[in-house]
Amino acid sequence: MFSERDQLIECVPNFSEGRNPKTIEAIANTIRNIADVKLMNIDVGFDANRTVYTFAGKPEAVLEAAFEAIKVASELIDMRTHKGEHPRMGACDVCPLIPLQNISMNEVVGLSAQLGKRIGDLGIPVYLYEYSAANISRANLAYLRKGEYEYIEEKIKSAEWKPDFGEQKFNPTFGMMALGARKFLIAYNINLKTKDESIAKKIAKRIRDIRKLNDGSYLSNLFQNVKAIGWFMEAFDCAQVSTNITDIEASPIIEVFTVIKEMAKDLGVETNGSELIGLIPLKAFSLNLNSHDLYNENDLEKKIDYLGLNAVKPFSKEENIIEYCLKH
């Protein structure tokens, strides 16, 4: 579909709707209708009431698909009635742009500003984050989500919360959103063989606690780039440690799984595989386990099996690994 010479970027917008099939499909069709874009994955979370779309293609086409999808979401999603397990602040909660091929991060930062202006013109408050953030405090998505949707009406009144694009005015049906250029982020959940949500929360808290010392230095290099929360997922009838791995080289997915598995064992609980939200780049599987590599680096099937990526829902290379998906 694409050549090795093409500039390619990926977009992974998260929409606050995981229960209304008509809305989910309307957003998907909007993306499918744009030429030079491939919609690679739709991950629907009923309990989270959230759907993650992963698409890639030529830069200008991806921007057009993102804009049209967000416009449709602004017409169909009403945040005043939204409830779900996942933290959220807007109908399109976050829209990251990721460089894939023949394009620099700085170029993608410029594209994010271009898209942000168009979205802001719809009356949506847009906050640039990650590499696009002009204000360093806004680089962290957790900071922008502080208080979630319910706190926006109050906080947007202050100078600190003037959006990068759009009016400094509460949009009750949409809320607000984050937009920015970033590296690959893997949304990755580890399943526990228990319904006890408190155990998942204990593991997540331990990860957060060991990330930083009081002086701001890192106690754990492995978890330096891992954010975690614990919850119960009714759809899978188990507790999960839900993570965002923001640097797949510093925090390899296999090592993250292995250490969380050990943490669970310390609390008397076994793991039951894991779940990916969206897609993963092939190189994430090629990273070594340092001194305790479990399998041959090229033995992809064994690594998928070790992580248990088929434990609670189907996983296939053709549908869930970016490089395989773009070939078809």
KOLLO-273925 format. One record per residue (C-alpha): residue number from 1; x, y, z. Coordinates in steps of 0.001 Angstrom, whole numbers, plus 524288, in hexadecimal, padded with zeros to 5 digits. Example, Ala and Ser with C-alpha at 12.3 -4.5 7.8 and 13.67 -1.06 7.14 Angstrom:
SITE_1_8300C_7EE6C_81E78
SITE_2_83566_7FBDC_81BE4
***
This chain:
SITE_1_80000_80000_80000
SITE_2_80B3F_80928_8033E
SITE_3_8191A_80976_7FDFC
SITE_4_825CB_80A3F_8058C
SITE_5_8278C_81818_80049
SITE_6_81AC2_81D51_805C0
SITE_7_81A34_825E6_811B2
SITE_8_81137_81F14_81B54
SITE_9_80B81_822BE_82878
SITE_10_80293_81B97_831CA
SITE_11_7F6FA_8212E_8393B
SITE_12_7F0D3_81AAF_84520
SITE_13_7E53E_822DD_849A5
SITE_14_7DDD4_81E67_855CE
SITE_15_7CF41_8214D_85580
SITE_16_7C670_82111_86173
SITE_17_7BCB4_8175F_85BF4
SITE_18_7BD4A_808AB_85D47
SITE_19_7AEFA_804F1_85E50
SITE_20_7A7B0_80ACB_852C7
SITE_21_7AABE_802D8_84675
SITE_22_7A50A_80D17_83D4F
SITE_23_7ADF2_817CB_8426E
SITE_24_7B9D0_80EDF_84258
SITE_25_7B734_80AF2_83444
SITE_26_7B458_818E1_82FE2
SITE_27_7C1C0_81D37_83494
SITE_28_7C820_81165_82E28
SITE_29_7C177_813F6_82118
SITE_30_7C604_8220A_8214C
SITE_31_7D417_81D4D_8223E
SITE_32_7D225_812C6_817D4
SITE_33_7CCED_81CCE_80E38
SITE_34_7D9D2_82455_80D90
SITE_35_7E324_82056_802B3
SITE_36_7F154_81CE3_8061D
SITE_37_7ED72_818B7_813DF
SITE_38_7EC24_80AEF_8192C
SITE_39_7E3A8_80855_82521
SITE_40_7EB4B_7FD44_82B4D
SITE_41_7E45A_7FABB_83816
SITE_42_7D847_7FE1E_84013
SITE_43_7D907_7FA74_84E61
SITE_44_7CBF2_7FBC9_85541
SITE_45_7CB9F_7FBF0_86425
SITE_46_7BDE7_7FA89_869A9
SITE_47_7C1B0_7FBF1_87803
SITE_48_7CAF1_8072C_87511
SITE_49_7C085_80CDF_86C00
SITE_50_7CB77_81060_862D0
SITE_51_7CFAD_80CAE_85511
SITE_52_7DD7A_80DCE_84FD1
SITE_53_7DF45_80EE7_84115
SITE_54_7EC82_80C94_83ADF
SITE_55_7EEE5_81164_82D1D
SITE_56_7FAA5_81532_8250A
SITE_57_7FDF9_81B20_817F5
SITE_58_80334_82708_8111C
SITE_59_803FB_832C4_81A59
SITE_60_7F9EF_83BFB_81456
SITE_61_7F04F_830D0_81279
SITE_62_7F1DA_82C7A_8209C
SITE_63_7EF58_83A67_8253D
SITE_64_7E2ED_83AF1_81D10
SITE_65_7DE36_82DDC_82272
SITE_66_7E0E6_83224_8306D
SITE_67_7D9E4_83F15_82E92
SITE_68_7CDD5_838E6_82873
SITE_69_7CD3D_82E46_832E6
SITE_70_7CE04_83852_83DD6
SITE_71_7C3A8_8408E_83726
SITE_72_7BA6B_834D1_836A0
SITE_73_7BD4B_831C1_844E2
SITE_74_7B9FE_83FB6_848A5
SITE_75_7ACA8_83DDD_84250
SITE_76_7A98D_83058_847C2
SITE_77_7AFC6_82F7B_85558
SITE_78_7AA4D_836E4_860F2
SITE_79_7B3D2_83727_86C5A
SITE_80_7A93E_83BC2_875AB
SITE_81_7A426_82DCD_87651
SITE_82_7B112_82671_874EC
SITE_83_7B52F_81C84_87F37
SITE_84_7C03C_812B4_87E56
SITE_85_7CBBE_80C70_8853C
SITE_86_7D633_813CF_87DAA
SITE_87_7DA42_821B9_88145
SITE_88_7D51F_82B2D_876F7
SITE_89_7D35B_8399A_8742A
SITE_90_7CD35_83A5D_866BD
SITE_91_7C55C_833D9_85BE8
SITE_92_7D278_831EE_85543
SITE_93_7DAAD_830E3_86175
SITE_94_7E81B_83088_85B43
SITE_95_7ED38_8306D_84D4F
SITE_96_7FB9C_82CD7_84BED
SITE_97_8033F_82D81_83F32
SITE_98_80F09_82489_83DD5
SITE_99_819C7_824F4_8337F
SITE_100_81A77_817EB_82C58
SITE_101_822E9_8194E_82033
SITE_102_82B63_823C4_819C7
SITE_103_82690_82EB3_82299
SITE_104_82C77_8352B_82E90
SITE_105_82647_837DD_83BB7
SITE_106_827C4_84680_8394C
SITE_107_8200B_84552_82CB8
SITE_108_81541_83E22_833DD
SITE_109_8151B_848C9_83E51
SITE_110_8123F_85276_8336D
SITE_111_8075E_849CE_82E47
SITE_112_80135_84911_83BCF
SITE_113_80057_857E8_83C72
SITE_114_7FA2D_85819_82EF8
SITE_115_7EFE3_84E4F_8334D
SITE_116_7EDEE_854F8_84069
SITE_117_7EA31_861C9_83A0B
SITE_118_7DFBB_85B39_831B9
SITE_119_7DA07_8541F_83D71
SITE_120_7DA44_8607E_845A8
SITE_121_7D25A_8674A_83B22
SITE_122_7C764_85D93_83E1C
SITE_123_7C63C_86371_84BC0
SITE_124_7CDFE_85892_85241
SITE_125_7D888_85C33_85C56
SITE_126_7E516_85594_857AF
SITE_127_7F120_853C2_86046
SITE_128_7FE0A_84FD9_85A1C
SITE_129_8056C_8454B_86182
SITE_130_8119F_83CD5_860C3
SITE_131_81B62_841E7_85692
SITE_132_81191_84C15_851C2
SITE_133_80FDC_852A4_85F04
SITE_134_8143A_860D8_85F58
SITE_135_81201_860CB_86DFE
SITE_136_81A2D_8561E_8746E
SITE_137_80FEA_85398_87EE9
SITE_138_80674_84F93_87438
SITE_139_80F76_84549_86E8C
SITE_140_809FC_83B5D_8782F
SITE_141_7FC8E_8362E_87480
SITE_142_7F950_83345_882BA
SITE_143_7FAE7_841B4_885E7
SITE_144_7F14A_84591_87B51
SITE_145_7E776_83B5A_87FEC
SITE_146_7E7FC_8401A_88DF1
SITE_147_7DA25_84054_8934D
SITE_148_7D54E_83A1A_886AF
SITE_149_7C961_83F3D_87F68
SITE_150_7C24B_84311_88BDE
SITE_151_7CC87_84D60_88F78
SITE_152_7CDF5_853F5_88230
SITE_153_7C342_85E15_88407
SITE_154_7CA4A_8636D_88FF5
SITE_155_7D88C_86250_88BEF
SITE_156_7D71A_867D5_87E2D
SITE_157_7D3CE_8750A_88439
SITE_158_7E1CC_876EF_888F6
SITE_159_7ED03_87C6D_880CB
SITE_160_7F4A5_86FEA_88333
SITE_161_7EAA9_86861_87B37
SITE_162_7E9ED_870E7_86F1F
SITE_163_7E998_86715_863F3
SITE_164_7F3C6_866F9_85934
SITE_165_7E8B2_86728_84F4D
SITE_166_7DA48_86A19_85095
SITE_167_7D323_87342_859B2
SITE_168_7D5D2_873CE_8683A
SITE_169_7C7F7_86F96_86A92
SITE_170_7C1A9_86343_86FF9
SITE_171_7BC3B_85A6D_86552
SITE_172_7B271_8523B_86D1D
SITE_173_7AFA5_847F2_862CC
SITE_174_7BDB7_845C9_85E5B
SITE_175_7C628_8498A_869FD
SITE_176_7D458_84BA2_86607
SITE_177_7DEF8_843AB_85F87
SITE_178_7ED8D_8415B_85ECD
SITE_179_7F4C2_840F7_851D4
SITE_180_8031A_83F0A_84F14
SITE_181_80E96_83836_848EC
SITE_182_81467_82D15_850BC
SITE_183_81C3A_8209A_84FE4
SITE_184_815BB_81358_84F3C
SITE_185_80D82_81106_85B4A
SITE_186_8089F_80387_85E77
SITE_187_7FBD8_802BB_865F8
SITE_188_7FDDE_7F5AA_86C7B
SITE_189_7F5E0_7EEB4_876E7
SITE_190_7FA28_7E307_87F1F
SITE_191_7EF36_7D9F5_8837C
SITE_192_7EEE2_7D472_89136
SITE_193_7E876_7C7B5_8953A
SITE_194_7E005_7CEB7_89F19
SITE_195_7D429_7D77A_89F8B
SITE_196_7DA2E_7DF14_8AABE
SITE_197_7DC69_7ECAA_8A544
SITE_198_7E441_7F099_8B14C
SITE_199_7EF66_7E779_8AD5C
SITE_200_7F076_7EDE7_8A000
SITE_201_7F038_7FB33_8A6A1
SITE_202_7FB20_7F70A_8AFF8
SITE_203_803C9_7F2ED_8A494
SITE_204_800FC_7FF7E_89D33
SITE_205_803E9_807A0_8A949
SITE_206_810A9_8005F_8AB47
SITE_207_81492_80386_89D49
SITE_208_8115A_811E3_89F5E
SITE_209_81840_81231_8AC8B
SITE_210_824EC_80C70_8A781
SITE_211_82582_8152A_89B89
SITE_212_82ADE_820D7_8A2D3
SITE_213_8322A_82427_8AF38
SITE_214_82FB0_830B2_8B6CB
SITE_215_83ACA_83797_8AFCD
SITE_216_834A2_83493_8A2A8
SITE_217_83E6E_82A28_89EC4
SITE_218_839BE_81CEE_89A22
SITE_219_83A48_810F8_8A2B6
SITE_220_83624_807CE_897CA
SITE_221_83B89_80972_88A19
SITE_222_8320A_7FF20_88534
SITE_223_825F9_80661_88A09
SITE_224_82AF4_81408_886FC
SITE_225_8225E_81428_87AEC
SITE_226_816E2_80C3B_87FF2
SITE_227_80A3A_81216_88517
SITE_228_80100_808DE_88C1E
SITE_229_7F38F_807F5_89230
SITE_230_7EBF3_7FC44_8975D
SITE_231_7DDC5_7F8F7_89494
SITE_232_7D3CF_7EE0A_892F1
SITE_233_7CF9B_7EAEE_88503
SITE_234_7C200_7E52E_884FC
SITE_235_7C33B_7E101_876BE
SITE_236_7CE99_7D7F7_87A39
SITE_237_7C9E5_7D4FB_88818
SITE_238_7D731_7D821_88DDB
SITE_239_7DF5A_7E2E9_893C8
SITE_240_7E976_7E963_88B03
SITE_241_7F5B4_7F169_88C9A
SITE_242_7F3E2_7FB46_881AD
SITE_243_80061_8019C_87CD1
SITE_244_80510_80B6D_872DE
SITE_245_812FD_80899_86E94
SITE_246_817FC_81583_86937
SITE_247_8258D_810F7_8650B
SITE_248_82619_8030F_85FCE
SITE_249_834EC_802DE_85F7F
SITE_250_836F9_8075D_86D81
SITE_251_82BAB_7FEFE_8725E
SITE_252_82AAD_7F2C7_869D0
SITE_253_81D27_7ECB1_86A40
SITE_254_8223F_7DF24_86D94
SITE_255_829E6_7E438_87937
SITE_256_81E5A_7EC36_87DFF
SITE_257_815B3_7E016_87D67
SITE_258_81FD6_7D7A5_8843C
SITE_259_821AB_7E0F5_88FB0
SITE_260_8130C_7E34E_8917C
SITE_261_81136_7D497_89139
SITE_262_81B05_7D3A9_89C65
SITE_263_81419_7DE92_8A3DF
SITE_264_8072E_7D74E_8A288
SITE_265_80D86_7CAC2_8A74E
SITE_266_81265_7D1F5_8B360
SITE_267_80428_7D555_8B62C
SITE_268_7FFE0_7C734_8B44F
SITE_269_7F9D6_7C90E_8A6D2
SITE_270_7FD3E_7C3A8_89971
SITE_271_7FC30_7CAD2_88C90
SITE_272_7F382_7C68C_8815B
SITE_273_7FA80_7CC19_875A9
SITE_274_7F918_7DA11_87108
SITE_275_7F1A9_7E2EF_867D9
SITE_276_7F613_7ED17_85DFD
SITE_277_7ED91_7F8D6_85B09
SITE_278_7EFE6_7FC63_84CEB
SITE_279_7FC37_7F882_8459C
SITE_280_80A64_7F615_848CF
SITE_281_816A2_7F817_84069
SITE_282_81E54_7EBF5_83CF2
SITE_283_82AB5_7F14A_8432D
SITE_284_82428_7F0C0_8508D
SITE_285_82583_7E1E6_84FF3
SITE_286_833B2_7E236_84B80
SITE_287_838F7_7E866_857DF
SITE_288_840D6_7DF5C_86079
SITE_289_83D8E_7DBA6_86E53
SITE_290_84B4A_7DFEF_87200
SITE_291_851FE_7D4DB_87961
SITE_292_845ED_7CC46_87A5C
SITE_293_84135_7CB8F_86C4A
SITE_294_83680_7C142_86C2A
SITE_295_8367D_7BE18_85DC3
SITE_296_83E04_7C013_85158
SITE_297_83C72_7CE4A_84D6D
SITE_298_83629_7CABC_8407F
SITE_299_82CB3_7C0E4_84627
SITE_300_820E2_7C9BB_84565
SITE_301_8169F_7BF37_8477E
SITE_302_81CCB_7BACE_8543E
SITE_303_81D48_7C8B8_85937
SITE_304_80EF8_7CACD_855E9
SITE_305_80BE1_7BE25_85D00
SITE_306_81401_7C1F3_868E8
SITE_307_80CC4_7CEE3_86A15
SITE_308_7FFDB_7C7AB_868AC
SITE_309_7FAC5_7D17A_85EDE
SITE_310_7F006_7C802_85AD5
SITE_311_7EB7B_7C591_868C0
SITE_312_7DF76_7CE50_86962
SITE_313_7DD75_7D27F_85B49
SITE_314_7E308_7CEBF_84DEE
SITE_315_7F072_7D396_849D9
SITE_316_7F658_7D1DC_83C62
SITE_317_802A8_7D6FA_8360D
SITE_318_7FB27_7DB77_82A09
SITE_319_7F16D_7E386_831DA
SITE_320_7F926_7E7EC_83DCF
SITE_321_80734_7EA39_8395A
SITE_322_808AC_7F6D3_8319A
SITE_323_8127D_7F229_8277C
SITE_324_80A80_7E604_82439
SITE_325_7FDFC_7EDE3_82384
SITE_326_80367_7F817_81A1C
SITE_327_8077F_7ED7D_81082
SITE_328_7F958_7E9BA_80DD4
***
